[in-house]
Amino acid sequence: MREGKDRPLTVHQLNELLLVSSLVLLIAVAAVRISSRSGLPSLLLYLGIGVVIGQDGIFHVKFDNAGLTQVIGYAALVVILAEGGLGTKWKEVRPALPAAAALSTVGVGVSVGVTAAAAHFLVGLEWRQALIIGAVVSSTDAAAVFSVLRKVPLPPRVTGALEAESGFNDAPVVIIVVALSASGPVEHWYVLVGVIALELAIGACIGLAVGFAGAFGLRHVALPASGLYPIAVMAIAVSAYALGATAHGSGFLAVYVASMILGNSKLPHAPANRGFAEGLGWIAQIGMFVLLGLLVTPHELGDDFLPALIVGLVLTVVARPLSVLISLLPFRIPWQEQALMSWAGLRGAVPIILATIPMVSQIQGSLRIFNIVFILVVVYTLVQGPTLPWLARALHLRSTSAASDLGIESAPLERLRGHLLSVAIPERSKMHGVEVGELRMPSGSAVTLVVRDGKSFVPSPATVLRRGDELLVVATDPVRDAAERRLRAVAQGGKLAGWLGTGTSSGTGTASSGGNGSGTGAGTGAGIGGRSG
C-alpha cells in the first residue's frame, strides 16, 4: 500500500486500510455463525479469509514479512491467553492442575521426541529441522481449545486439565523452539531443561505477584467510571507478560497465571471485564489467523502435503496419546478421559506462529518447516475439531448437568463503603422457589430490587424467587464476600444450605425486610451508614 519504502502512511491510504480492515472483521464475524453451525473451529475460516485475499487469492495481496507476523502473533497470543485466563474457573482447574502441569512439561518432551523421530526417519528431515517441527506442533493452541471445549459439556476435570495445559504449554515450547533456532547448537540437553525450569519459575512467580497485586488494587480502589475496569484488567494482564519477558522468564505463563487470578478474584464489574476481554480476544484471533493466511503461499504447499500428513498422523495417533499416557500415569485417570484428552490436543495459530521463528532466524529449510506445520494444522483441525463432541458422546463423557453458578456483578459504592451486586438466577439454580426471607442474608446486606419479565419491584420477605429473576443486592464492604458466599450457597443447596453445611454464617432475614419496606435508597443508606460508623 506504500509507494516508497520510507514514505509515511497518508490519510487516503489510512481510509482504504480502515475500509478493508472493517470489511474483513465483518466477514470474520459472520463466519463465526457458520463455524457454530458446522462445528468447525473458526480459526480455519479466518485462515481461509487470509488465503483468499492473499497472493494466490482474489485480491493478490503479497505479504511475506515473517518478522512482522511473529511480532503481531506474539501480541495476539498475549491477548488470547489473557482472555482464556479470565474465563478459567479456578474450582475446575485446581483439581486438574498437577495433571495439566505434567502434560505441559513431560508430555511436551515425549511429544517432541516421538514427532521429531518421525519427521527424521519417515520424512527425511535433518535432525535440527525435525526437532523444530516436533517442538512447534507439540503445543496445543489456547484459542482453539478454549473455543471448542466451552461448547462441549465435558466433566470439569477434563475441561480444567485441557484448558490449563493449553495455557501452560506455550511457555516451554517457545523456549525450545527459540533455542533450536539460535545460531549456535544446544550443547547439553540438561542445560536446556534447566533454562526451561528457570524461566517457568520466574514467569509463574511474576504472574502470581502481578495477579494478586492487581486484584487487591482493583478491589480497594473505586474507579470513577465502570468502563475503566476492563481496561485496567487487561493492562494488568499485559504488564504481567511484559514483566515476565523482561525478567527473562516466561511471559506467556505470567500473563495466563495473572489473568486466572484476576478472573477468580470477584472484581467489580466482572462480567463486563470478561466481555471486554472476549471482544479483544476475538479481534486478536481474527487478525492473527488472517495474517497467517496471508503469509502462506498455497501453490508452494504441494510438495509438502504428504510429509505433513505423515508427521500429523504420527503426532495424532502416536505422540499425543503416548504423551498423555506417560504424563498421567501417577494420577490414575480413567482411560476414557485419557482417550478424550489425546484427541482434544487441538493445534491452531500457535504452532504456525512458532514456525515463523526459524524463518526469522533464517534456518535452512525454514520455509519447508512453515509449510508442513501449516498443512498439518489445517488438515488435522478439520478432523479433530468437529469429531470431538461425537467422541465425548461415544465415551460417555458429556456432562449432563448444566452450569448452575450465579452470574454476579459487583459495582463499588465508594462514598457509602458498600457494593451493589447484580445477581442473575440461571435456569437450574436451586434458588428457584426460595423466599427472600429464606435467603438469610448477612446483617448489613439486603435484596433491594427484583427484575422479573422486564418489570422491577421491591420484594418483601415472602417474595418467591424464580429462575430468570435478576436481583439487586446491596452489601456493606465488611459483609460483601459473606453475602456473595451466601447467595452462591443457596443457589447450589437451596433454602437448607445453611443446615447442609454449604452455607456461611449469616444473620437473619431482616436485611431484606426493613430496608426494602422503606424503599431502596432509605433502607440501603441506613444500613450502610450504621455499619460504616
Order of alpha helices (4+ residues) and beta strands (2+ residues): alpha-alpha-alpha-alpha-alpha-alpha-alpha-alpha-alpha-alpha-alpha-alpha-alpha-alpha-alpha-alpha-alpha-alpha-beta-beta-beta-beta-beta-alpha-alpha-alpha
